Structures are given as structure tokens and as C-alpha cells.
Amino acid sequence: MAHAAEARTLRIADTIKVKKDERQIERYRNTQHRASNLDRNLSRGKLHKGDLDRMIDDLKNVVEHNTLQSQDRDALVNDLRDLRARD
């Protein structure tokens, strides 16, 4: 019985990890998509404040909720600060 409970616990833990990983990937993709669209519009001379705000929010979600190495988190926090200063 102990082995069955342990196996069930491991399966639940794996499921939680996969869902967490999927959410992290989704946050990365959202940020990349918005940044790409923002860059494309900027290259055409168009800046929509709402697009910039949404991209900043997506990047903030990555910083706040994704597992990152400290130097990556620091770089993104600096990027957020720079983006807000230009906002």
C-alpha cells in the first residue's frame, strides 16, 4: 500500500510540475509575441501605448512567476525599470 500511495503522490507531483512548466512557457510566449508585435509596429513608426503596457505586464508576469536564474531576473527587472521610465 505504501508503494501505491507513493507512486500516486509522485504522479500528482509530476502533474503539478508539468502544469507549472506549461504556465511558465505560456508566459514566455505571451511576452515574446507582444514584444515582437511592438517591435514590428515601432519599425513602422507606430507606438500604441496599450501595446507597450500589455507587453510590460507580460514581462512583469515572467519576472514574478517564472523560475529564473538570478542574473536573468536582474536583467529583466532592469529592462522593466527602463521600459517604465520611457512609458
GIFENNOR-V26234 format. One line per field, one symbol per residue. ss: DSSP state (a for helix, b for strand, c for the rest). phi: phi as a letter, one per 20 degrees, with the letter a starting at -180 (. if undefined). burial: b if it has 24 or more other ideal C-beta (glycine too) atoms within 12 Angstrom, else e. Layout:
BEGIN
ss: ???
phi: ???
burial: ???
END
This chain:
BEGIN
ss: caaaaaaaaaaaaaaaaaaaaaaaaaaaaaaaaaaaaaaaaaacccccaaaaaaaaaaaaaaaaaccccaaaaaaaaaaaaaaaaac
phi: .ffffffffffffffffffffffffffgfgfffffffffffffendcdgfffffffffffffffcefcfgfffffffffffffffef
burial: eeeeeeeeeeeeeeeeeeeeeeeeeebbebbeebbeebeeeeeeeeeeeebbeebbbbbbbbbeebeeeeeeeeebeeebeebeeee
END
